[in-house]
Amino acid sequence: MASSDLLTRKKQRAAEKILDDESLVAHLESDTAQALTHWALNELERRASALSIQAVEGGEFDSIVNQVRATMKEVSHLVSN
């Protein structure tokens, strides 16, 4: 598999993981949830563009996905309380 294909597939799976996990934004109003989701997807794209293929293969992108999801959870918790 070509290196760009690997990153493209990982980004697609990460986006689906974020979009499908309603618990990340469940307690937010629609506009706020949409803004947070938009930020998360943009953050993934921004951070992925700076990675080498070795970093992607080494799991760094997966760590970024986990960090972004954790940040979404924290923001959601802070905003909803």
TIMI-2910 file (N, C-alpha, C, CB; in pm, 1 decimal, decimal comma, always signed):
<rs>
+----------+----------+----------+----------+----------+----------+----------+----------+----------+----------+----------+----------+------+
!      n_x !      n_y !      n_z !     ca_x !     ca_y !     ca_z !      c_x !      c_y !      c_z !     cb_x !     cb_y !     cb_z ! resn !
+----------+----------+----------+----------+----------+----------+----------+----------+----------+----------+----------+----------+------+
!    +85,1 !   -117,5 !     +0,0 !     +0,0 !     +0,0 !     +0,0 !    +89,7 !   +123,9 !     +0,0 !    -96,8 !     -0,2 !   +122,9 !  Met !
!    +56,8 !   +218,7 !    -81,0 !   +133,8 !   +342,3 !    -87,9 !   +115,7 !   +421,6 !    +41,1 !    +91,3 !   +426,8 !   -210,1 !  Ala !
!   +217,1 !   +499,8 !    +73,3 !   +214,9 !   +573,8 !   +198,9 !    +97,3 !   +670,6 !   +207,8 !   +344,2 !   +649,4 !   +216,0 !  Ser !
!    +66,0 !   +738,1 !    +98,1 !    -46,9 !   +831,1 !   +101,8 !   -178,7 !   +756,0 !   +118,5 !    -50,3 !   +916,5 !    -25,8 !  Ser !
!   -186,2 !   +634,6 !    +65,7 !   -306,7 !   +553,4 !    +83,5 !   -326,7 !   +516,2 !   +230,3 !   -298,7 !   +426,3 !     -2,4 !  Asp !
!   -218,1 !   +483,3 !   +298,4 !   -226,0 !   +448,2 !   +440,2 !   -279,0 !   +566,0 !   +520,9 !    -88,1 !   +404,7 !   +493,3 !  Leu !
!   -222,0 !   +682,2 !   +499,0 !   -265,9 !   +799,7 !   +573,8 !   -410,0 !   +835,7 !   +538,7 !   -173,2 !   +918,8 !   +545,8 !  Leu !
!   -445,4 !   +827,3 !   +411,9 !   -582,7 !   +856,9 !   +370,1 !   -681,0 !   +762,9 !   +439,7 !   -596,7 !   +844,8 !   +216,6 !  Thr !
!   -649,1 !   +635,2 !   +443,0 !   -737,9 !   +537,7 !   +509,4 !   -747,3 !   +563,8 !   +659,2 !   -688,0 !   +394,4 !   +485,0 !  Arg !
!   -634,5 !   +595,3 !   +720,9 !   -636,6 !   +624,5 !   +864,7 !   -717,6 !   +750,6 !   +894,9 !   -493,5 !   +640,4 !   +917,7 !  Lys !
!   -702,4 !   +853,4 !   +812,3 !   -780,0 !   +976,3 !   +833,1 !   -928,9 !   +949,8 !   +815,3 !   -734,0 !  +1086,6 !   +735,8 !  Lys !
!   -965,6 !   +869,1 !   +717,0 !  -1106,4 !   +835,9 !   +694,0 !  -1164,2 !   +761,2 !   +813,7 !  -1122,0 !   +751,5 !   +566,1 !  Gln !
!  -1091,0 !   +662,4 !   +862,8 !  -1138,9 !   +586,7 !   +979,7 !  -1149,9 !   +676,9 !  +1102,6 !  -1044,5 !   +468,0 !  +1009,7 !  Arg !
!  -1054,5 !   +766,8 !  +1119,1 !  -1057,9 !   +857,6 !  +1234,1 !  -1177,6 !   +951,3 !  +1225,5 !   -927,8 !   +939,0 !  +1242,5 !  Ala !
!  -1204,7 !  +1003,3 !  +1107,4 !  -1320,3 !  +1092,2 !  +1088,4 !  -1449,5 !  +1016,9 !  +1117,8 !  -1322,9 !  +1149,3 !   +944,1 !  Ala !
!  -1460,1 !   +894,7 !  +1068,4 !  -1579,8 !   +814,5 !  +1094,8 !  -1595,8 !   +787,4 !  +1243,8 !  -1573,8 !   +682,2 !  +1017,8 !  Glu !
!  -1484,5 !   +759,6 !  +1310,6 !  -1486,6 !   +733,8 !  +1454,7 !  -1539,9 !   +855,3 !  +1530,7 !  -1345,6 !   +697,3 !  +1504,9 !  Lys !
!  -1498,3 !   +972,9 !  +1490,0 !  -1544,4 !  +1096,3 !  +1554,6 !  -1690,7 !  +1123,7 !  +1521,1 !  -1457,1 !  +1215,7 !  +1511,6 !  Ile !
!  -1725,6 !  +1112,5 !  +1394,8 !  -1862,3 !  +1143,6 !  +1352,3 !  -1964,0 !  +1044,2 !  +1406,7 !  -1870,3 !  +1146,4 !  +1201,1 !  Leu !
!  -1922,0 !   +920,1 !  +1426,0 !  -2014,0 !   +816,3 !  +1472,8 !  -2028,7 !   +810,4 !  +1624,2 !  -1968,4 !   +683,4 !  +1423,3 !  Asp !
!  -1939,7 !   +875,3 !  +1696,7 !  -1942,3 !   +868,7 !  +1842,6 !  -2018,5 !   +988,0 !  +1899,7 !  -1798,9 !   +864,3 !  +1899,4 !  Asp !
!  -2147,5 !   +969,8 !  +1915,0 !  -2232,4 !  +1078,4 !  +1964,6 !  -2201,1 !  +1116,9 !  +2108,0 !  -2377,3 !  +1039,3 !  +1954,0 !  Glu !
!  -2136,1 !  +1028,1 !  +2181,3 !  -2103,3 !  +1060,9 !  +2320,4 !  -2004,9 !  +1177,3 !  +2329,5 !  -2045,3 !   +938,6 !  +2391,1 !  Ser !
!  -1932,7 !  +1204,1 !  +2221,2 !  -1836,8 !  +1315,1 !  +2222,2 !  -1906,1 !  +1450,9 !  +2228,1 !  -1747,9 !  +1308,5 !  +2098,8 !  Leu !
!  -2030,0 !  +1457,4 !  +2181,4 !  -2101,8 !  +1585,3 !  +2175,7 !  -2245,6 !  +1575,5 !  +2227,2 !  -2102,9 !  +1637,1 !  +2033,4 !  Val !
!  -2279,2 !  +1466,6 !  +2292,6 !  -2417,5 !  +1438,4 !  +2330,2 !  -2481,2 !  +1546,0 !  +2417,2 !  -2423,8 !  +1308,0 !  +2401,7 !  Ala !
!  -2404,9 !  +1609,5 !  +2499,7 !  -2461,9 !  +1705,9 !  +2593,9 !  -2449,1 !  +1850,5 !  +2546,4 !  -2395,3 !  +1691,2 !  +2728,3 !  His !
!  -2413,2 !  +1868,2 !  +2421,0 !  -2394,4 !  +2002,3 !  +2367,0 !  -2510,7 !  +2042,0 !  +2277,7 !  -2263,6 !  +2010,7 !  +2289,4 !  Leu !
!  -2533,2 !  +2171,7 !  +2268,8 !  -2631,5 !  +2221,8 !  +2173,7 !  -2578,8 !  +2197,0 !  +2033,3 !  -2661,3 !  +2373,3 !  +2196,8 !  Glu !
!  -2667,2 !  +2191,4 !  +1937,8 !  -2632,6 !  +2154,3 !  +1800,9 !  -2520,0 !  +2238,2 !  +1741,9 !  -2753,6 !  +2166,0 !  +1713,8 !  Ser !
!  -2529,1 !  +2370,4 !  +1755,0 !  -2426,3 !  +2457,9 !  +1698,1 !  -2289,8 !  +2434,3 !  +1762,9 !  -2466,9 !  +2604,5 !  +1714,5 !  Asp !
!  -2290,8 !  +2414,5 !  +1892,8 !  -2166,7 !  +2390,3 !  +1965,3 !  -2108,5 !  +2254,9 !  +1927,1 !  -2190,2 !  +2397,6 !  +2116,8 !  Thr !
!  -2194,0 !  +2154,7 !  +1917,5 !  -2149,7 !  +2021,4 !  +1876,9 !  -2089,8 !  +2024,5 !  +1736,9 !  -2266,4 !  +1922,0 !  +1882,3 !  Ala !
!  -2154,0 !  +2096,6 !  +1649,3 !  -2104,9 !  +2107,7 !  +1512,0 !  -1969,4 !  +2178,8 !  +1508,7 !  -2206,9 !  +2183,0 !  +1424,3 !  Gln !
!  -1954,4 !  +2284,1 !  +1585,8 !  -1827,7 !  +2357,7 !  +1589,7 !  -1715,2 !  +2270,6 !  +1646,2 !  -1842,8 !  +2485,8 !  +1673,9 !  Ala !
!  -1743,9 !  +2195,5 !  +1750,3 !  -1642,9 !  +2108,7 !  +1810,3 !  -1602,9 !  +1997,3 !  +1713,9 !  -1694,8 !  +2048,9 !  +1941,8 !  Leu !
!  -1698,7 !  +1940,4 !  +1646,5 !  -1669,8 !  +1835,2 !  +1548,1 !  -1587,9 !  +1891,1 !  +1432,5 !  -1800,7 !  +1772,8 !  +1495,2 !  Thr !
!  -1624,0 !  +2009,0 !  +1386,6 !  -1550,5 !  +2074,4 !  +1278,4 !  -1405,4 !  +2099,6 !  +1321,2 !  -1619,4 !  +2207,7 !  +1238,3 !  His !
!  -1387,4 !  +2149,0 !  +1442,9 !  -1252,9 !  +2170,4 !  +1494,5 !  -1174,6 !  +2039,0 !  +1495,5 !  -1258,5 !  +2230,7 !  +1636,2 !  Trp !
!  -1236,5 !  +1932,8 !  +1545,4 !  -1166,8 !  +1804,1 !  +1558,0 !  -1120,9 !  +1752,0 !  +1422,3 !  -1257,6 !  +1700,7 !  +1625,3 !  Ala !
!  -1206,9 !  +1758,1 !  +1323,6 !  -1170,8 !  +1709,4 !  +1190,8 !  -1060,0 !  +1794,7 !  +1129,2 !  -1293,8 !  +1708,4 !  +1099,2 !  Leu !
!  -1067,4 !  +1924,9 !  +1148,2 !   -961,6 !  +2012,9 !  +1098,9 !   -829,6 !  +1989,2 !  +1172,2 !  -1003,6 !  +2158,9 !  +1113,7 !  Asn !
!   -837,7 !  +1966,1 !  +1301,3 !   -717,6 !  +1939,8 !  +1380,5 !   -650,2 !  +1809,9 !  +1336,1 !   -752,7 !  +1932,9 !  +1530,2 !  Glu !
!   -729,2 !  +1707,8 !  +1309,8 !   -673,1 !  +1582,9 !  +1258,5 !   -601,5 !  +1605,4 !  +1126,1 !   -783,1 !  +1477,9 !  +1241,4 !  Leu !
!   -666,0 !  +1677,9 !  +1037,3 !   -607,1 !  +1704,9 !   +906,0 !   -478,2 !  +1786,3 !   +919,9 !   -707,7 !  +1779,7 !   +816,2 !  Glu !
!   -482,0 !  +1888,3 !  +1002,9 !   -364,7 !  +1974,5 !  +1022,4 !   -247,5 !  +1895,0 !  +1078,0 !   -398,4 !  +2091,1 !  +1116,6 !  Arg !
!   -274,0 !  +1817,3 !  +1180,4 !   -166,2 !  +1742,7 !  +1244,0 !   -117,9 !  +1627,1 !  +1157,4 !   -211,6 !  +1690,4 !  +1378,7 !  Arg !
!   -207,8 !  +1566,3 !  +1081,0 !   -168,8 !  +1456,7 !   +991,7 !    -77,4 !  +1506,3 !   +881,3 !   -292,4 !  +1390,1 !   +931,0 !  Ala !
!   -100,3 !  +1626,5 !   +834,0 !    -20,7 !  +1679,0 !   +723,5 !   +125,1 !  +1700,3 !   +762,8 !    -80,1 !  +1809,4 !   +674,1 !  Ser !
!   +153,4 !  +1706,7 !   +891,3 !   +289,7 !  +1728,6 !   +938,6 !   +365,1 !  +1598,4 !   +966,3 !   +287,0 !  +1812,8 !  +1063,5 !  Ala !
!   +297,6 !  +1484,6 !   +950,6 !   +359,2 !  +1356,6 !   +984,5 !   +433,8 !  +1294,5 !   +866,8 !   +253,9 !  +1260,4 !  +1034,2 !  Leu !
!   +542,4 !  +1228,9 !   +896,8 !   +609,6 !  +1146,4 !   +797,4 !   +538,2 !  +1011,6 !   +792,4 !   +762,0 !  +1129,1 !   +830,6 !  Ser !
!   +560,1 !   +936,7 !   +686,2 !   +497,5 !   +804,9 !   +676,3 !   +548,8 !   +712,6 !   +786,7 !   +524,4 !   +742,6 !   +537,9 !  Ile !
!   +674,2 !   +730,9 !   +826,9 !   +727,9 !   +649,6 !   +935,9 !   +652,2 !   +676,1 !  +1065,2 !   +877,5 !   +677,6 !   +955,5 !  Gln !
!   +617,6 !   +800,9 !  +1088,5 !   +540,8 !   +835,6 !  +1208,4 !   +401,0 !   +775,5 !  +1201,4 !   +532,3 !   +988,7 !  +1225,0 !  Ala !
!   +340,6 !   +778,4 !  +1082,9 !   +207,2 !   +719,4 !  +1065,3 !   +214,3 !   +569,3 !  +1090,2 !   +151,6 !   +748,5 !   +922,6 !  Val !
!   +312,4 !   +504,5 !  +1028,2 !   +328,5 !   +360,5 !  +1046,6 !   +362,4 !   +325,5 !  +1190,8 !   +436,7 !   +307,4 !   +954,0 !  Glu !
!   +429,0 !   +415,1 !  +1260,5 !   +467,9 !   +392,0 !  +1399,2 !   +358,1 !   +419,7 !  +1499,7 !   +585,3 !   +475,3 !  +1432,1 !  Gly !
!   +242,2 !   +462,2 !  +1453,3 !   +129,1 !   +481,5 !  +1542,7 !   +108,7 !   +623,6 !  +1590,8 !   +144,5 !   +394,6 !  +1658,8 !  Gly !
!   +188,6 !   +717,6 !  +1542,0 !   +173,7 !   +854,8 !  +1590,2 !    +37,8 !   +914,1 !  +1553,2 !   +284,9 !   +942,2 !  +1534,2 !  Glu !
!    -12,5 !   +881,4 !  +1433,3 !   -143,6 !   +934,0 !  +1395,6 !   -251,1 !   +880,1 !  +1489,1 !   -176,7 !   +897,8 !  +1249,5 !  Phe !
!   -240,7 !   +753,0 !  +1526,1 !   -337,9 !   +694,8 !  +1619,9 !   -335,0 !   +767,8 !  +1754,2 !   -309,3 !   +544,6 !  +1640,9 !  Asp !
!   -217,1 !   +806,6 !  +1797,6 !   -205,4 !   +884,4 !  +1921,8 !   -272,7 !  +1019,9 !  +1907,0 !    -57,6 !   +902,9 !  +1960,5 !  Ser !
!   -256,6 !  +1081,9 !  +1790,6 !   -320,9 !  +1210,7 !  +1764,2 !   -472,7 !  +1195,5 !  +1769,8 !   -277,3 !  +1266,7 !  +1626,6 !  Ile !
!   -524,8 !  +1089,9 !  +1710,0 !   -669,5 !  +1065,5 !  +1712,2 !   -717,5 !  +1053,9 !  +1856,1 !   -705,4 !   +937,1 !  +1632,6 !  Val !
!   -645,6 !   +978,6 !  +1937,0 !   -683,1 !   +963,8 !  +2078,2 !   -678,2 !  +1096,6 !  +2152,3 !   -591,4 !   +863,3 !  +2147,0 !  Asn !
!   -577,3 !  +1179,1 !  +2123,4 !   -566,4 !  +1310,1 !  +2187,1 !   -682,3 !  +1401,4 !  +2147,6 !   -433,4 !  +1375,7 !  +2150,4 !  Gln !
!   -716,0 !  +1401,5 !  +2020,3 !   -826,5 !  +1486,3 !  +1972,8 !   -957,9 !  +1441,0 !  +2034,7 !   -836,3 !  +1482,6 !  +1818,1 !  Val !
!   -981,4 !  +1312,1 !  +2039,1 !  -1104,8 !  +1261,1 !  +2101,0 !  -1110,5 !  +1295,3 !  +2249,8 !  -1115,2 !  +1108,6 !  +2082,0 !  Arg !
!   -998,1 !  +1282,9 !  +2317,9 !   -993,6 !  +1317,5 !  +2460,3 !  -1021,5 !  +1466,3 !  +2480,5 !   -856,8 !  +1280,4 !  +2520,8 !  Ala !
!   -967,4 !  +1548,5 !  +2393,2 !   -993,1 !  +1692,2 !  +2401,0 !  -1140,3 !  +1721,6 !  +2377,5 !   -907,0 !  +1768,1 !  +2299,3 !  Thr !
!  -1200,7 !  +1654,0 !  +2280,9 !  -1343,9 !  +1673,1 !  +2256,7 !  -1425,8 !  +1638,1 !  +2380,4 !  -1389,8 !  +1588,1 !  +2137,8 !  Met !
!  -1391,4 !  +1526,7 !  +2443,9 !  -1463,1 !  +1485,1 !  +2565,1 !  -1449,7 !  +1589,0 !  +2674,9 !  -1411,1 !  +1349,9 !  +2614,8 !  Lys !
!  -1329,7 !  +1639,9 !  +2692,0 !  -1305,0 !  +1739,5 !  +2796,4 !  -1380,8 !  +1869,6 !  +2767,5 !  -1154,0 !  +1767,8 !  +2808,4 !  Glu !
!  -1374,6 !  +1915,9 !  +2644,3 !  -1446,0 !  +2038,6 !  +2607,0 !  -1596,0 !  +2018,7 !  +2625,4 !  -1414,3 !  +2078,8 !  +2460,2 !  Val !
!  -1645,5 !  +1905,5 !  +2580,8 !  -1788,0 !  +1877,4 !  +2595,2 !  -1829,5 !  +1879,5 !  +2741,9 !  -1822,3 !  +1741,9 !  +2532,5 !  Ser !
!  -1747,3 !  +1818,4 !  +2825,4 !  -1777,1 !  +1816,0 !  +2968,9 !  -1775,4 !  +1957,3 !  +3027,5 !  -1675,9 !  +1726,6 !  +3043,1 !  His !
!  -1675,2 !  +2035,6 !  +2993,0 !  -1663,5 !  +2171,2 !  +3045,9 !  -1778,2 !  +2259,7 !  +3000,8 !  -1531,9 !  +2232,6 !  +3003,5 !  Leu !
!  -1814,9 !  +2250,1 !  +2874,7 !  -1919,6 !  +2336,7 !  +2819,7 !  -2056,8 !  +2297,3 !  +2873,4 !  -1919,4 !  +2330,6 !  +2666,2 !  Val !
!  -2079,0 !  +2168,6 !  +2892,2 !  -2212,7 !  +2124,9 !  +2932,4 !  -2239,6 !  +2139,0 !  +3081,1 !  -2232,9 !  +1982,9 !  +2892,8 !  Ser !
!  -2135,0 !  +2164,3 !  +3160,4 !  -2154,2 !  +2178,9 !  +3305,6 !  -2149,7 !  +2321,7 !  +3351,0 !  -2050,7 !  +2100,9 !  +3379,9 !  Asn !
+----------+----------+----------+----------+----------+----------+----------+----------+----------+----------+----------+----------+------+
</rs>
